Amino acid sequence: MNTITGLRLLPWSDPEGRPCYLASDSDDSPLNRRADQVEALQLSMGTELLGHARALLGDRKADARELRFLANRLCEALRDVLRVAESRGSRLPVHDEGDRVTDRAGPTGE
């Protein structure tokens, strides 16, 4: 989980592969909307890749090169989906034992 509160984990990395974060006071900012679009695209591509994977794995004539290529693409898709899940999970409200809703930064009321 992201230990830095108030920041959104973006669905892309910097050129060195480090995670990128966004600090924004609006969920409707242009960069937040772009991140939402990229996440939707990544999830859609993962779903499509899964269909291709099922077909290729069912093909007894698939060779090692094709399967290795598939495995690499599946690893990339899994990385993207896990990043989306982490980002979205860190933005979910948290309920304490008294059923008070808090965000990751602290209490927001009852």
SEZA-636866 format. One record per residue (C-alpha): residue in three letters; x, y, z; residue number from 1. Coordinates in nm, 3 decimals. Example, Ala and Ser with C-alpha at 12.3 -4.5 7.8 and 13.67 -1.06 7.14 Angstrom:
<ALA; <1.230; -0.450; 0.780>; 1>,
<SER; <1.367; -0.106; 0.714>; 2>,
***
This chain:
<MET; <0.000; 0.000; 0.000>; 1>,
<ASN; <0.112; 0.354; -0.064>; 2>,
<THR; <0.245; 0.499; 0.261>; 3>,
<ILE; <0.248; 0.851; 0.116>; 4>,
<THR; <-0.098; 0.993; 0.192>; 5>,
<GLY; <-0.288; 1.227; -0.033>; 6>,
<LEU; <-0.104; 1.117; -0.346>; 7>,
<ARG; <-0.241; 0.915; -0.636>; 8>,
<LEU; <-0.023; 0.642; -0.782>; 9>,
<LEU; <-0.033; 0.702; -1.157>; 10>,
<PRO; <-0.062; 0.415; -1.406>; 11>,
<TRP; <0.281; 0.483; -1.557>; 12>,
<SER; <0.643; 0.501; -1.445>; 13>,
<ASP; <0.919; 0.752; -1.506>; 14>,
<PRO; <1.192; 0.667; -1.760>; 15>,
<GLU; <1.392; 0.488; -1.486>; 16>,
<GLY; <1.092; 0.270; -1.394>; 17>,
<ARG; <1.010; 0.448; -1.067>; 18>,
<PRO; <0.643; 0.506; -0.978>; 19>,
<CYS; <0.486; 0.845; -1.050>; 20>,
<TYR; <0.243; 1.015; -0.812>; 21>,
<LEU; <-0.004; 1.300; -0.848>; 22>,
<ALA; <-0.096; 1.551; -0.579>; 23>,
<SER; <-0.423; 1.714; -0.679>; 24>,
<ASP; <-0.707; 1.883; -0.497>; 25>,
<SER; <-0.959; 1.768; -0.760>; 26>,
<ASP; <-1.052; 1.422; -0.883>; 27>,
<ASP; <-1.159; 1.595; -1.205>; 28>,
<SER; <-0.823; 1.755; -1.287>; 29>,
<PRO; <-0.692; 1.699; -1.641>; 30>,
<LEU; <-0.413; 1.469; -1.519>; 31>,
<ASN; <-0.654; 1.268; -1.301>; 32>,
<ARG; <-0.886; 1.224; -1.600>; 33>,
<ARG; <-0.591; 1.117; -1.817>; 34>,
<ALA; <-0.482; 0.866; -1.553>; 35>,
<ASP; <-0.838; 0.727; -1.543>; 36>,
<GLN; <-0.829; 0.687; -1.923>; 37>,
<VAL; <-0.491; 0.512; -1.915>; 38>,
<GLU; <-0.611; 0.276; -1.639>; 39>,
<ALA; <-0.923; 0.190; -1.841>; 40>,
<LEU; <-0.707; 0.123; -2.148>; 41>,
<GLN; <-0.466; -0.096; -1.950>; 42>,
<LEU; <-0.752; -0.302; -1.806>; 43>,
<SER; <-0.912; -0.338; -2.149>; 44>,
<MET; <-0.584; -0.446; -2.306>; 45>,
<GLY; <-0.532; -0.700; -2.026>; 46>,
<THR; <-0.876; -0.847; -2.091>; 47>,
<GLU; <-0.806; -0.872; -2.463>; 48>,
<LEU; <-0.465; -1.028; -2.400>; 49>,
<LEU; <-0.624; -1.288; -2.174>; 50>,
<GLY; <-0.848; -1.395; -2.463>; 51>,
<HIS; <-0.546; -1.429; -2.692>; 52>,
<ALA; <-0.363; -1.624; -2.423>; 53>,
<ARG; <-0.646; -1.873; -2.387>; 54>,
<ALA; <-0.649; -1.928; -2.764>; 55>,
<LEU; <-0.271; -1.967; -2.790>; 56>,
<LEU; <-0.249; -2.202; -2.492>; 57>,
<GLY; <-0.519; -2.417; -2.653>; 58>,
<ASP; <-0.315; -2.440; -2.974>; 59>,
<ARG; <-0.095; -2.751; -2.955>; 60>,
<LYS; <0.114; -2.614; -3.245>; 61>,
<ALA; <0.225; -2.303; -3.050>; 62>,
<ASP; <0.604; -2.300; -3.023>; 63>,
<ALA; <0.830; -2.187; -2.740>; 64>,
<ARG; <0.897; -1.847; -2.902>; 65>,
<GLU; <0.524; -1.769; -2.918>; 66>,
<LEU; <0.468; -1.885; -2.562>; 67>,
<ARG; <0.764; -1.681; -2.434>; 68>,
<PHE; <0.627; -1.371; -2.612>; 69>,
<LEU; <0.285; -1.438; -2.457>; 70>,
<ALA; <0.436; -1.481; -2.110>; 71>,
<ASN; <0.619; -1.148; -2.139>; 72>,
<ARG; <0.300; -0.966; -2.247>; 73>,
<LEU; <0.104; -1.132; -1.964>; 74>,
<CYS; <0.370; -1.015; -1.714>; 75>,
<GLU; <0.337; -0.659; -1.845>; 76>,
<ALA; <-0.042; -0.673; -1.824>; 77>,
<LEU; <-0.029; -0.815; -1.471>; 78>,
<ARG; <0.210; -0.538; -1.363>; 79>,
<ASP; <-0.030; -0.276; -1.504>; 80>,
<VAL; <-0.336; -0.432; -1.340>; 81>,
<LEU; <-0.161; -0.460; -1.004>; 82>,
<ARG; <-0.062; -0.092; -1.025>; 83>,
<VAL; <-0.425; 0.002; -1.103>; 84>,
<ALA; <-0.546; -0.209; -0.809>; 85>,
<GLU; <-0.290; -0.052; -0.574>; 86>,
<SER; <-0.380; 0.299; -0.690>; 87>,
<ARG; <-0.754; 0.245; -0.658>; 88>,
<GLY; <-0.722; 0.058; -0.330>; 89>,
<SER; <-0.521; 0.337; -0.170>; 90>,
<ARG; <-0.800; 0.581; -0.259>; 91>,
<LEU; <-1.080; 0.379; -0.097>; 92>,
<PRO; <-1.226; 0.516; 0.224>; 93>,
<VAL; <-1.135; 0.327; 0.540>; 94>,
<HIS; <-1.395; 0.241; 0.807>; 95>,
<ASP; <-1.276; 0.228; 1.166>; 96>,
<GLU; <-1.435; 0.019; 1.442>; 97>,
<GLY; <-1.682; 0.299; 1.523>; 98>,
<ASP; <-1.792; 0.293; 1.156>; 99>,
<ARG; <-1.643; 0.637; 1.098>; 100>,
<VAL; <-1.523; 0.691; 0.746>; 101>,
<THR; <-1.167; 0.808; 0.711>; 102>,
<ASP; <-0.951; 0.862; 0.407>; 103>,
<ARG; <-0.585; 0.767; 0.404>; 104>,
<ALA; <-0.499; 1.112; 0.543>; 105>,
<GLY; <-0.727; 1.095; 0.850>; 106>,
<PRO; <-1.088; 1.125; 0.974>; 107>,
<THR; <-1.346; 1.301; 0.759>; 108>,
<GLY; <-1.638; 1.289; 0.996>; 109>,
<GLU; <-1.924; 1.052; 1.066>; 110>,
***
